[in-house]
């Protein structure tokens, strides 16, 4: 019985932590890929510490000219780019609307 109570106590602590991490809210302003700190980048959907550090490392050698260059960063592919586009910029302007992918456009 003691083990059951211990297990339940652990669950009451872990479940809200896990749920909070999964429900991370994107920032309400555009994040500039060329000036944001790694901590600011972790506020973006799908970006944890490792990817944020990779973005910072990449931009030190290759400042971003376009948001689409994010796919050059290890761990960021087209699907992740699609999620990030509405939240990021490279020049401080409003984020560009997500561009449709080949699968989303009709082929004539």
N, C-alpha and C positions, 0 to 999 in steps of 0.2 A: 504494500500500500504506500509506503514511503517513497518508493521509486516512481509510482504513478504521480504523486504530488510534485516530486522533483521535475519530472518530465513536463507536467502541465505548467509549472513555474517557468521553465526554460521556454516553452512555447509562447507564453504570454509576453515574453520579452522579445523573442526572435520574430514572430509573425509581424508585428507592426514595423520592425526594422526592415524586413524583407519587402513588405508592401510599400513602404515609403520609398525604397530604392527603385522599385519597379515603376512607381508612379511619378518619377522625376518630371517636374514641370519645366518646359523650355523657358528661357529668359523672355521677358516681354519687350526686349529691344534687340536690334541687330548686333551680333557679335562680330567685330572686325577681326578676321583671321590674321592680319598682319600686326595687330597691336595687343590682342587679348593675352592675358596671362594664362598659364596652364590651368590655374584654378577657375578662371572665367570660362575656359573651354569645356571644363567638366560639367558645366551647367547645360550643355547642349545634349539633346537626346542621343543616346548610344555612345557618348564619349566619356570614357573613364580616364583615370590618371595616365595610364600607359599611352592611350591614343592622343591625349592632350599633349603629353611630352613629345610624342612623335610629330605632331603638328608643329610645335614650337621648334624642334630640331630641324624639320624640313624647311620652315620659313626662314631660319637663320642663313641657310645656304641658297634658298630660292624664294624670295618674297612672292607672295601670291599676286598674280595679275588677274586671275579669274577664279571664282569659287570652284569651278569644275576641276581645277588642279588638285583639289583635295584627294582625288583618286590616286594621285602619285604617292600619297602617304600610306605606309604599310597598314593594312587592316581596314582601309576605307575603300569600298567598292561602289559601283553604281547605285545599289539600293540604299546604302548608307548616305551617299551624296544626296539622293532624292529626299531623305528625311531631314538632312541638314540645310539644304538650300533655302527654305523659308526663314531660316534663323541666322544666316551668316552673310557677311559682306566682306569685300576686300578694300573698300575705300571709304567706309563710313556711311555710304548711302543706304537706302532701304534695300533689303534682300531682293534678289531677283526671284520671280515666280519660278517654281519648279518646271523645268522643261520636260515635255513628254518623252518617254522612252520609246524605242522602236516597237515594243510590244503594245504600247498604249495607242499608237497611231495606226490608222488603217492603211493597208497597202492596196494600191489600185492597179 
